[in-house]
Amino acid sequence: MLKIPQRGAMVRVVCLLAMALVCAMGIVQAVHAHPEDSTAPHHVCSICSTAHVGLSTAITFVPPVLNESILAPLAPESSGIFRSAEVHFIRPPPAA
């Protein structure tokens, strides 16, 4: 059976605070009001502007384009592996 690591209490608190913030901002956007003289066309309210900003829900589909590509020429074969005269081993040889 797979063991699922326990999340820390701090992660849970941060998640709950983030969800509470989203809910609180939704309530604020729904119930906020302005004075009667704020109906001018130049009135700017960042809370009101969120209601008028829409998400782009247009689905775009671009069909794949098939193009021929030129392969790179093969490199000539090397005669052998180049090793310097000084060979440094990273571990000792195994005991026989």
C-alpha positions, 0 to 999 in steps of 0.5 A: 500500500502506498504511504501518503506523507502527512501534510504539515499543519502550516500547509493546511492553515495556509490553504484554509486562509487562501480559501477564506480570502477567495470567499471574502473577496467574493462577498465584498464584490457582491455587497459593496456600494457607492454613494449616489454621486459616483455614477459619473462615467469617469468613476473608476472602482477596482471592485466594480471592474472585476465584474466587467472583465470576462475570461476568454472562453474562445476555443481555438484549434490550429490543425497540425502542419506537416512539413518535410525537414532536411536531415543533417549529414552524418558525421564521419566515423572516428577511428577510436576513442581519444583518451589522454595519457593520464587516466584518473579513476574515480574509485579503486579496482575491485578486490579479486 
